[in-house]
Amino acid sequence: MKKTILMLLTCCLIASLSACGNTPKADDTTEPTTQAESATEETTQEETAPAEQETESADAGQTAAGGKTLVAYFAYSENIGDTSGMSVDAISSASLNRDTDNESGNLQVMAQVIQEQTGADVFQILVSEPYDPEYDVMRERAYEELDDASFPELQSTVENLADYDVIYIGTPVWSGSMPRPIASFLNENDLSGKTIIPFGIHLGSGFGSILQEMDELAPDAEIAEGFTINASTGNDEVRAELTEWLNSQQ
C-alpha cells in the first residue's frame, strides 16, 4: 500500500515539473515580438519627424518671403528730358558719375543688381518738369528746391503699392541732403509698416542727412542702414560691392 502511494506521489511531482518547464518557452516567444513592435514604433517616429520639420521650415520660408519687393530710384540722367542728342559723356556727367569711364550711371547699375538678386519690380522716379541738362543750371534749381523744401510733381505713381513689403530707394546725395523728387515719392506714398532700404551714390558725404529725412517723411516705416558708394566708383566695382553687401544681409 505504501509503495502504491509513493508511486502516485512521484507521478504527480513529475507532471508538476513538466508544466513549470513549458512556461519560459511561452515567455521567450512573446518577448521578441514585443521588442519588434517597439522598434517599429521608434523607427516610424524617427522617419516622420524630419518630414514634419521640413514642412514647418518650408512654411516659415514662405512666410519670411512675404510680399513683393520694389526698387524705386531717382537718377538725374533720366530726368533731363530727351537725351537722344546728348553724348554719353554728357549723360554720365548728369548722373554725377563725372571723371569716370563708366558706361552707365551707378544708380541704374545698383537698381539692376538689386532686381537680379531679389526679383524686385523697378520704378523710375521721374519729375513732370525735367531738369536742365547743364549741370550748373540744374544745381541752381536743386538748391532752390532744397531751400523751399518743395515737392516736385512726379510723372507717375506706383501701382499696387500695398503688394510690396520691402522698398529699396535709390538716390544721389545733393548738398548732403535728399533730392526733393525723392521727398515727393515718400510724401505721396504711405509706406507705413514697410521696410525701406536706401542705396545711393555720393561725392564724399555718405548718406548725409538722408536717413533722418526718410524717417521724418515715413515715420511708420522701418528704415534700414542701406548701402552707399562714391559716385566715381567704376561700374564693375559697384556691382561687386553691392552684390557682396546684399549677400551679407541674407
Residue pairs with C-beta under 8 A, 6 or more apart in sequence:
66 165
67 163
67 164
67 165
67 166
68 120
68 121
68 163
68 164
68 165
69 118
69 119
69 120
69 121
69 164
69 165
69 166
69 167
69 168
70 120
70 121
70 122
70 123
70 158
70 164
70 166
70 167
70 168
71 111
71 114
71 115
71 120
71 121
71 122
71 123
71 167
71 168
71 170
72 122
72 123
72 124
72 125
72 158
72 167
72 168
72 169
72 170
72 185
73 107
73 108
73 110
73 111
73 122
73 123
73 124
73 125
73 168
73 169
73 170
73 171
73 199
74 107
74 124
74 125
74 170
74 171
74 172
74 179
74 181
74 182
74 185
75 95
75 105
75 107
75 108
75 124
75 170
75 172
76 94
76 95
76 96
76 131
76 138
76 172
76 179
77 83
77 91
77 92
77 94
77 95
77 105
77 108
78 108
78 124
78 126
79 126
79 127
79 130
79 131
79 181
80 94
80 130
80 131
80 132
80 133
80 138
81 130
81 133
83 90
83 91
83 133
86 133
88 103
90 133
91 105
92 98
92 100
92 102
92 105
93 135
94 133
94 135
94 138
95 105
95 106
95 107
95 108
95 231
96 105
96 172
96 201
96 203
96 231
97 105
97 106
97 201
97 231
97 232
98 231
98 232
99 232
100 232
100 233
100 234
101 234
102 234
102 235
103 235
104 235
106 201
106 229
106 231
106 233
106 235
106 238
107 170
107 171
107 172
107 200
107 201
109 235
109 238
109 239
110 170
110 199
110 227
110 238
110 242
111 122
111 168
111 170
113 238
113 239
113 242
113 243
113 246
114 120
114 168
114 199
114 242
114 246
115 121
115 122
117 243
117 246
118 166
118 168
118 246
120 166
120 168
121 164
123 158
125 154
125 181
125 182
125 184
125 185
126 154
126 155
126 156
127 152
127 153
127 154
127 155
127 181
127 184
128 152
128 153
128 154
128 155
129 152
129 153
131 138
131 141
131 142
132 138
132 141
142 174
142 175
142 179
142 180
143 175
144 150
145 152
145 179
145 180
146 174
146 175
146 177
146 180
149 180
149 183
150 180
151 180
151 183
151 184
151 187
151 188
152 180
152 181
152 184
153 184
154 181
154 184
154 185
154 188
157 188
157 189
158 164
158 189
161 189
161 190
164 194
165 194
165 195
166 194
166 195
166 197
167 191
167 194
167 195
167 196
167 197
168 196
168 197
168 198
168 199
169 182
169 185
169 186
169 196
169 197
169 198
169 199
169 214
170 198
170 199
170 200
171 178
171 179
171 182
171 198
171 199
171 200
171 210
172 179
172 200
172 201
172 202
172 231
173 200
173 201
173 202
173 203
173 205
173 206
173 207
173 208
173 210
173 228
175 208
176 205
176 208
176 209
177 208
177 209
177 210
177 213
178 208
178 209
178 210
178 213
178 214
182 210
183 213
183 217
186 214
186 217
186 218
187 217
191 218
191 220
191 221
192 218
192 220
192 221
193 220
193 221
194 221
194 222
195 221
195 222
195 224
196 214
196 218
196 221
196 222
196 223
196 224
197 224
197 226
197 227
198 207
198 210
198 211
198 214
198 223
198 224
198 226
198 227
198 228
199 226
199 227
199 228
199 242
200 207
200 210
200 226
200 227
200 228
200 229
201 228
201 229
201 230
201 231
202 208
202 228
202 229
202 230
202 231
203 230
203 231
203 232
204 230
206 228
207 226
207 228
211 223
211 225
211 226
214 221
214 223
215 223
227 242
227 245
229 238
229 241
229 242
233 241
